Amino acid sequence: MKIINKAEIVNLLEQEGIISNPLGFRHSNGLLKKDMNKKINEIAGFCEQILKIINKYNKKKEIVFLECSCGKSYLSFVLSYIFEKEFNTKPFFFGVDTNDELIRRCEKIRADLDYENMIFKHGRTIDFNTDKKVDVVIALHACNTATDEAIAKGIEVGARYIMVVPCCQGQLRSQLKDHHPLTTVTQFGLLRSKFADILTDALRSQFLLGNGYYVELLEIVPPKLTPKNMLISARKTKNTSKRSLEGYHQLNNIFNTNFSLQDYLSEQPLNDDQACAC
């Protein structure tokens, strides 16, 4: 499978009205909206990383995506277009969001594009169910704990890949005021906010590691474009002998926090010495 890089995807979205017009990237006169530049680059950067991992799949097998907190579902629509145009194949896409109005908008765009390989559902990610085997769970800027729901759902369904770009992360900020080793750092509001973001994503990464995923942290766009540019990319591993949530619990204990990611899983949280059954 050909790998399309970020620059090529940006060019595709800027030049091809077939996909950019229905998604609202252009004015009625055909000119690209300037305020969509950041979003186009975010989508292109994320798509680039997704296409890299999809290259490892059997090209004859249907690949099933679940986009969590999909919003306007730019990511899924662009991916579907790229796969059909460049690779002559159609993955299947589920999109789920709690905003019913956005889900209706996605359904209209799906109908306009005649994409029968997509289904959009109104509701929370954690409540989503399907008989299809989900291969890749994705989320672009799912706010706060919605990212945690995406991670938990990916683990629950045994997705081969879980790829999330977090957005606002407020859960730990109020928990970092005292009773931990770095209070001389977090006593300052701005530093506490920045550190809470780092700790949040470190806990998410450790939770994925403890549940049998190999984890990489990547930038989808330069930080000058947006500080919310970090992709947590997790690949399910075959080695089940070393699965442990020790690192996750250790971080929670060191900073005296109560991060609730494990609460979204239907099974009881694991003890440190327990193996995880994905």
Buried (B, 14 or more C-beta within 10 A) or exposed (E): BEEBBBEBBBEBBBEEEEBBBBBEBBEEEEEBEEEBBEBBBBBBBBBBBBBBBBEEBEEEEBBBBBBBBBBBBBBBBBBBBBBBEBBEBBBBBBBBBEBEEBBEBBBEBBEEBEBEBBBBBBEBBBEBEBEEEBBBBBBBBBBBBBBBBBBBBBBBBEBBBBBBBBBBBEBBBEBBEEEBEBEEEBEEEEBBBBBBBEBBBBBBBBBBBBBBBEBEEBEBBEEEBBEBBBBBBBBBBEEEEEBBBBBBBEBBEEBEBEBEBBEBBEEEEBEEEEEBEB
